[in-house]
């Protein structure tokens, strides 16, 4: 099954498949939210693949500037067989988007959604917009991939993103996953989780790291599949925080399981070089 809820007797388990996030397949529908500073020369090829494979596409405020200049530049430099899709929505308080680009995309039929509320970040408001669009279209989306921080050295922005992930469960039932440089991270809610780790991530030292960090409150957790597993241990700042961990899995990859009493931030490496992926991108309908 794809990312979702799996029944095991009277228990339920949430299945997470990271390979679907960084190596998209047409049969796994997704939404993509592009945050300000999320796209740069270093990740534009990956972003273009995620973007073209998505069924819902949202640019947040100043991300539109980078989208316009980098994505279309990359489009002209590759053998992509179809135009780079326009955003479905541009949202934000519009304090950083170039005004002429806002007018240009509005004229092209892109939906412009002002979100002026300063009590929430543009990211939080964009998750609300995405959730509304999913409901409006009555479409099934496996996950929302948020592209953030490729060209950003603001630690306060990292904390704001984690805060949004923490409250995303209140906004949408669709899993929200963030990619920031060579990191993937999302929040595991209270309960049982199974994370399928591909062989490539286990074998590559630069991507074989992972961690569990408590968010919002202390949590008691038990894990399998890690080098340093937890056994009904409490994670909390001032006590234990399980960072700089790695996998204890077969060479062919396998499952990490996490049972937690409260929300935990799961973070892991991913292979940022498309040439290292085993899966062929020729299956993508856009012909990369």
Number of C-alpha atoms within 10 A of each C-alpha: 8 13 20 16 15 16 9 8 6 5 9 13 17 18 19 23 17 21 18 17 22 20 20 23 21 15 11 17 18 24 26 26 28 29 25 25 19 25 29 18 12 13 18 20 20 16 20 22 22 22 26 23 24 23 18 22 23 26 25 26 27 24 25 27 21 21 24 13 11 17 23 15 12 16 17 11 9 10 11 16 11 12 11 17 14 18 22 18 23 28 25 26 18 18 10 14 20 15 11 9 14 19 12 12 19 14 10 10 12 17 15 18 17 14 17 15 11 9 8 12 18 24 23 20 24 25 22 16 19 24 19 14 16 18 12 9 9 9 12 14 18 19 23 24 24 25 26 23 23 20 16 16 10 9 10 9 14 15 11 15 20 18 15 21 25 20 13 19 15 9 17 17 11 21 19 23 21 23 22 19 19 15 16 21 22 20 25 25 17 16 16 21 23 22 18 17 23 18 16 19 23 23 16 14 11 13 18 21 20 20 18 23 19 24 20 12 12 18 20 19 24 16 19 18 20 19 11 15 20 17 12 14 14 18 23 18 12 6 8 14 14 16 15 13 17 20 22 18 19 12 12 12 18 18 21 19 20 25 23 23 17 18 22 28 17 20 22 23 24 27 19 18 12 16 10 10 15 10 13 12 17 9 13 15 14 17 13 17
